[in-house]
């Protein structure tokens, strides 16, 4: 597996540098602050991809908030999505709360839509979502994020929380994997 990971890294193309991403996070945090500073929101980190983005955003949000996590996966350690797998639900009550869902990427929107619906079912008063990357697809997504850091073309990505088969989430940049033939 490590040889495959090295091969992916060697052939990948840097789409956004660490500096570009940090600047996008600053803009996102500002927008979130304007909209949610008086809401005392519950931040829901979508595990595992959202952990880097959530951590980076939390230190930029200068208002009262609480933090919890949710883990719903369509990918596991694969490169294509399948059935939703609910691995962890929040321990905090969502009843009457303003919730901000934070994830690494809005791809097809299936996972984010399911989390949004879960929050509605749990009685959240307001629901917002923030994603570092909005992937541009040739089809309409069932949901749009309220706060978006960067928009990218349809590539398989890794870095800043996004992974390749469970690896490379810690890459300090956003990379596009070489096209597979």
N, C-alpha and C positions, 0 to 999 in steps of 0.2 A: 504494500500500500504506500509506503514512504517513497518508493521510486515513482509511483504514479503522481503523488503530490508534487514531488520535485519537477516532474515533467510538466504538470499543469502550471506551476509557477514560472518555469522557463519560457513557456509559450504564451503566457497571459499578457494582456495589454493594459497598462495603467489608464483608467478613465478619469479618475479624480484623485488628486494628491491629498495628503493629510491636511495641508494648509487650506485647500479648497473645501474639504469636508468640515473642518473646524469653523470656517467662515459660514458655511451653510447652517451649521448647528447654532451659531450665534444668532442668525436671522430667525431660525425656527424658535429659539428660546425667547427672543423678543416678541414674536407673534403670540406665542403661548402665554407669555406674561401679560400682554395687553388684554387677551381674552379671558384668562383664568385667574388672575392675581387675587381677585376678591371671592373666588369660589371655594377655596380650601379643597382642591380636588384630590381624588384618589387616583394615583398613577398606577396603571396596570402594565407592567413590563411583560411583553410577550417573549417567553423563553423559547429557545435559547438565543435566537437571533437578535432580539431587542435588548439584550443585556448591555452591549457596548453603547448603543445609542442612548438608552435610558440613563446609564451612568454618566455619559458625557453631558446630557441635558440637565440632569438633576442639579449639578453644581452651578448651572447657569440660571436656575429658577429661584428667584429671591422672594418667595412667598410661602406661606404655610401649605403643606401638602402631606399626604401619607402615601406609602409605597406598598404595593403588593405585586404578585406575579400570577400569570396564567400561562399554561403550556398546552398549546394545541398545535399539532404538527400534521402536515400533509407530506412531508419529504423524508423525515427520519434521516438516514445517511445516504439517501438516493439523490439523483439529480432531476427527478421528475416527481410531480405530486400525485397523490392517490387519495384514499379515504382520510377523513379527518380523524385524528386520534387525540382524545382529550386525556392528557397526562396529569394535569394539575389545575385545579380551580382556585380562585382567590380565597384566602381565609377571612378577609375583611367583608363586612356586609356592604353591598352596593346600594341597598335601599335608600332612596332619597339623595344619593350622592351625585356629584359631578365627577365623571370618570374620564380620564385621558388614557387611551390605549396607545402604547408606544411600541413600534416594531421596526425592524431593519428595512423591510422592503414591502411595497405593495406590488405584487406580481399580478396574479389573476383576480385577487380580491376575495377569494373563497374563504380563506381563514379569517381575514379581518371582518368580513360580513358575519361569519358564525360567532365571533367574539362579540361583535356589536349586538347581535340578537340575544346572546347570553346576558349581556349587561342590561338590555331592555327587560328581559324575563325576570331578572333579579331586582328590578325596580329602580334602576339608576334614573336620576332626575334629568341629567344632561349627559350626553356621550360625545366625546371628541376623539379624534385619532391623529397620531403623528407618525410619519414614516421618514426615514432618512432618504430612501430612494423610491421613486415612483417609476416603475418600468413601463415604457411606452409599448403598448401592444396594438395589434390591428383589430381589436374587438372592444366592445364596451364592457367595462368592469361593473359588477353589481354594487360597488361602493367606492367612494372617493375619500381620500384622507383630507382632514382639515388643515394640517400643517405638513408641508413637504419640503425636504431639504434640497434634493437634487432630482432631476428627471434624466433618465438614461434610455438609450435604445434597447431593444430586446436582445440581450446577451445573457449567458449564464455568468453570474457575478460572484465574487467573493471579496471578503475584507469588511472591516467595521461591523462585524456581527454576522454577515452573510458567509455561508460556508460552501465548501466543496467536499461532499461526502463526509461531513462532520469535522473537517479540518479547515484551516486558514481563516477562521473568524477573526483572528488577532492581527491580520495583515493591516498595516498602517496606510491604507489607501483602498480605493475601490477598483478592482481589476475585472476585466472581461476575459473569460476563458476562451482559448482558441476554438474555433468551430470544429466540431467533430465530423469526420467524413466516413 
